[in-house]
């Protein structure tokens, strides 16, 4: 299994591999949280939220986690 992201671990980059491997695809190399990739920060969303939106994940626990990760990763940043 390969994970493609940037260096310097942050909350979003730790949560995304778990989300992808558990709920999206554990066999493919999927780029995330890097400039210019589909599953990155977009429209005020963190990468975790972008993955949830792209794959239409509806689990209430994941949606709550997304709010927490957003607050830690994006909230208050310019």
C-alpha positions in Angstrom: 0.0 0.0 0.0 1.3 3.5 -0.9 0.3 6.8 0.5 1.2 10.0 -1.2 1.2 13.3 0.7 3.6 16.1 1.8 6.1 16.1 4.6 5.5 17.5 8.1 2.7 15.6 9.8 -0.5 17.5 10.8 -3.9 16.2 12.0 -5.3 16.1 8.5 -2.4 14.0 7.2 -2.7 11.5 10.0 -6.4 11.1 9.7 -6.6 10.8 5.9 -4.7 7.5 5.4 -6.9 5.9 8.0 -10.1 7.2 6.3 -8.9 6.1 2.8 -7.8 2.7 3.9 -10.9 2.0 6.0 -13.7 3.6 3.9 -12.4 4.2 0.4 -9.7 1.9 -1.0 -7.0 0.0 0.8 -5.3 -1.2 -2.4 -4.5 1.9 -4.5 -2.1 4.8 -4.1 -4.3 7.8 -3.7 -2.7 11.3 -3.4 -4.1 13.5 -0.7 -3.3 16.7 1.2 -0.9 18.0 -1.4 -1.1 21.0 -3.7 -3.2 20.5 -6.8 -4.7 17.1 -5.9 -8.4 16.4 -5.8 -8.4 15.2 -2.2 -6.7 18.2 -0.8 -7.7 21.5 0.8 -10.4 23.0 -1.4 -13.2 25.5 -0.9 -12.4 25.9 2.8 -12.4 22.2 3.4 -9.5 20.2 4.8 -8.4 17.0 3.0 -10.4 14.8 5.3 -13.6 16.7 4.4 -12.7 16.5 0.7 -12.4 12.7 0.9 -15.8 12.5 2.7 -17.4 14.7 0.0 -15.8 13.0 -3.0 -16.8 9.5 -1.9 -20.2 10.6 -0.4 -19.4 9.0 3.0 -22.4 9.5 5.3 -21.4 7.7 8.6 -22.3 10.1 11.4 -19.1 9.3 13.3 -17.0 10.3 10.3 -19.0 13.5 9.9 -18.3 14.4 13.5 -14.6 13.5 13.1 -14.5 15.8 10.0 -15.7 18.7 12.2 -13.0 18.1 14.7 -10.3 17.7 12.1 -11.5 20.8 10.3 -11.3 22.8 13.6 -7.7 21.6 14.3 -6.5 22.0 10.7 -8.3 24.9 9.0 -10.3 27.0 11.5 -8.7 30.4 12.1 -6.1 30.1 9.3 -6.1 32.7 6.6 
